[in-house]
Amino acid sequence: MIETNKDWIELRDGIRAMCKRFPESYWRDLDRERKYPSSFVKDLTKAGYLSCLIPKKYGGSGLNIRAASVILEEIHRSGGNGAACHAQMYIMGSLLKHGSNELKEKYLYDIASGDLRLQAFGVTEPNSGTDTLSIKTSAIKNGKKYIINGQKIWTSRAEYSDLILLLAQTQKYNKVKKNTLSLFLIDMRKHIGKEILIKPIRTMVNHSTTEIFFDNLEVSESCIIGEEGRGFEYILDGLNAERLLIAAECIGDAKYFIDKSTEYGNQRNVFNRPIGKNQSIQFPIAKAYSRTIAAELVLLKGCNLFDTQKNCAEEANISKLLAAEASWDAAEATMQTFGGFAFSEEYNIERKYRETRLYQIAPVSTNMILAYLSHKVLGFPRSY
Ligand SMILES: Cc1cc2nc3c(=O)[nH]c(=O)nc-3n(C[C@H](O)[C@H](O)[C@H](O)COP(=O)(O)OP(=O)(O)OC[C@H]3O[C@@H](n4cnc5c(N)ncnc54)[C@H](O)[C@@H]3O)c2cc1C
């Protein structure tokens, strides 16, 4: 097993011990039936890992983004998948940084204890895609309430979440202005099957993703996060955390694949010698390993900047880009190393291969990261 980082050793040992109770057969069986990993999420919550970013005064573990990234990396490295629960970590910042004291007091203790689940993040819509500013879901003020109408797509884990962080237009969309969007924290429990309809979408990975329809949903004005019209700004702020944490999941996947392919390459004998003697097997793995190390260095820098309240947008984007490419390279190399056995469900490679492909597209596509770097860092004219 390659060890590239020596930080948070106790945390790593703890999460590794927990993950041992959820072997690859657990994830494989869930994947086959597209079921949610409830017992895993329960244990993760009980151990305090899921509440790592909630401050101690609200009952959380009060750790930082680097610790959260270590937790997700280790889950992925063990063959598991953090998609079941990672949203709680990366959307926490919006509530902590911009939410009212009333919202924090009302929800954070119960989220930390696991009595309340905050796992759904509703941004993407069928007709706006990557162009977030043009979403159609509206939240119209009526006295002390907002009336919400519209549709979201790819809202993952909504069926396993009590609360949703929702982005909606509080004013008519204006192509030039960015202050028409607002962010809401909504308790969905009483509305499911009435004003909120959730429809699961079956996908190539076990991701519990859904589409959600809002039909005249009335919520109190106190559900708004921060100020009306600043939702897009708050989302952008939170996206850096999301990118860093997804980069960590990719690094976990990359290390999983590198562990598997080096072990298999050394022990599988064909033509009376290990296949790992062939450079056609060695070099792609060595290349993926190098890319993993590079991604990890940028991730460490990004986490360090984030945890010291400095701007980490460039590092968050670059680490997500490099890590998603490294995990995909490692997945490809591992498929080739395992040959025909890579296709057998029993070996788990095909499942992890499907899972790690997602990160080239969601939660942010590689294209949009390259566009960000081109426009914001390199100074090219905007392409859209
Ligand atoms: C399994 C899964 C889970 C998800 N979970 C969530 C969730 O919980 N919450 C949520 O809100 N969303 C979620 N998403 C949505 C995800 O964030 C989007 O799919 C992703 O951002 C891409 O948007 P899109 O699918 O609409 O693609 P589109 O915007 O239609 O883009 C299609 C392709 O065109 C490219 N493209 C578009 N415009 C440009 C441009 N200007 N320059 C360069 N390339 C461009 C894109 O990069 C992409 O490759 C999830 C998606 C999946 C598949």
The ligand as an ORCA input file, in Angstrom:
! r2SCAN-3c Opt
* xyz 0 1
  C     -24.546     11.361    -10.828
  C     -24.706     12.841    -10.788
  C     -24.930     13.481     -9.580
  C     -25.146     14.857     -9.525
  N     -25.469     15.451     -8.324
  C     -25.858     16.754     -8.321
  C     -26.394     17.340     -7.129
  O     -26.474     16.707     -6.066
  N     -26.839     18.626     -7.205
  C     -26.790     19.362     -8.345
  O     -27.219     20.513     -8.340
  N     -26.261     18.843     -9.484
  C     -25.812     17.556     -9.491
  N     -25.317     16.994    -10.655
  C     -25.271     17.805    -11.877
  C     -23.855     18.094    -12.361
  O     -23.278     19.081    -11.555
  C     -23.988     18.499    -13.832
  O     -24.344     17.318    -14.562
  C     -22.741     19.073    -14.375
  O     -22.455     20.298    -13.748
  C     -22.841     19.304    -15.885
  O     -24.055     19.935    -16.212
  P     -25.008     19.313    -17.358
  O     -25.131     17.864    -17.104
  O     -26.266     20.082    -17.446
  O     -24.181     19.507    -18.681
  P     -24.311     20.702    -19.742
  O     -24.245     22.027    -19.082
  O     -25.433     20.400    -20.646
  O     -22.939     20.489    -20.516
  C     -22.672     19.336    -21.351
  C     -21.224     19.354    -21.768
  O     -20.916     20.594    -22.437
  C     -19.857     21.258    -21.785
  N     -20.052     22.715    -21.814
  C     -21.207     23.405    -21.607
  N     -20.976     24.721    -21.672
  C     -19.653     24.877    -21.912
  C     -18.792     26.005    -22.064
  N     -19.241     27.253    -22.007
  N     -17.458     25.800    -22.271
  C     -16.979     24.531    -22.346
  N     -17.751     23.418    -22.233
  C     -19.054     23.600    -22.010
  C     -19.891     20.773    -20.345
  O     -18.656     20.930    -19.680
  C     -20.281     19.301    -20.550
  O     -19.132     18.553    -20.820
  C     -25.066     15.614    -10.721
  C     -24.804     14.981    -11.936
  C     -24.645     13.619    -11.982
  C     -24.413     12.956    -13.315
*
